[in-house]
Amino acid sequence: MMAENRVAILLISHVEALAEGARELLQQANPDVGIYACGGLDGGEMGTSVDRIEAVVNEIDPEDAILIFYDIGSAKMNAEMVQEMHEERKMAICNAPLIEGGTWRQ
């Protein structure tokens, strides 16, 4: 029997509350999917960080493919940098709205 392909969703936002709120909403809609949030900087500052994004990627099962959704600007740039640093991982940066893009039914 073949192993089931699993997908995790990573939401990246400049604002921690936005990333966490989106994660909570999408987790309710997709309870069987690993949904992870990465938002803001240390100390509650607004922004995104390669180090913080990489730390979340490292929490995700290495066998899982990762769909990355982002809000604006540096979130995409930092996601691309993390993707390059982990080229052995299956990752796709999605050019789709942060909330609507992460919602689907199997």
N, C-alpha and C positions, 0 to 999 in steps of 0.2 A: 504494500500500500504506500502511495506517495505521501510525503509530509505535506501538511496544509501550509500554503503560503500565507504569511501573516504580514500585516501592514500596520505601522504605527503612524500617528499624525503628530507633527511638531508645529506648534503655533508660536510665532515670534512677533512680539510687539514692542514698541518703545515704552509702553506703559504696563507695569506688572499687573495691575488690576484688570486691564483689558485682556491680557493673555490668559490670566486665571479665570476670568468670567467666561471667555470664549471656550476654554477647556471644560469648564463645568457644564455649559450649555450643550456642547457637542458630545460630552460623555453620556449625558442623559439620552441623546438621540442615537448614540452608537455604543451601547454598554459593553459590547464584546471587543472593542477596539482600544488599544493603548493610545491615549491622547495625552500629550505632554505640552507644557507651557513654559516659555522663556520670555520674560519681559522685564524691562527696566534695567537699571544699574544698581550697584551696591549703594546703600543709603537711601533708597527710594527715588533716586534721580531718574529722569527720563532718558532713554537711549537704549542701544543694544550693544552687546559685547560678544566677540568671538569666543572668549574664555567661558562665558556663561552658556552660550549655545553649545559649545563643545562638551561641557559638563553634562548637559541634558542628553545629548547624543550618546554619551558614554553610559547613561542609565538605561538606555533602550537595548533590548535583547539584540545581540549582534546578528542574529538570523533574520530579524524583522527588516523589511524594506521600510523606508521612512519617506512620507510625503510631508514636505515643508511648506507651510503657508506663512506669509509675512504681511505686515501692514505697509510700511513705506520705506523708501530710501535706504539707509544703512542696514536695515534689517535684511534686505535682499543681499546686499554686498557681503555682510558678515556670514549669511547662510552659505553663499557661494564659497567663501574662504574655508568654512568648516567642511563643506562638501569636498573641496580639493584636498584638505588635510586627511580625509577619510575616504579616499577613492576606492578602498576595498569594500566599503559599505554600499548597499543599494539605496540611493537617495535621489529624490526628485524634488526640485524647487518648483512649486506650482504657481503659475501666473493666474491666480484666481482670487476672488475676495476672501478675506480671512475667515469670516463666519460661514458664508454661503458655500464656499469651496470645500470646507471640511465636513459638510453634511451630505450623507448619502445613505441609501438603504441597500443592503445586499440582496 
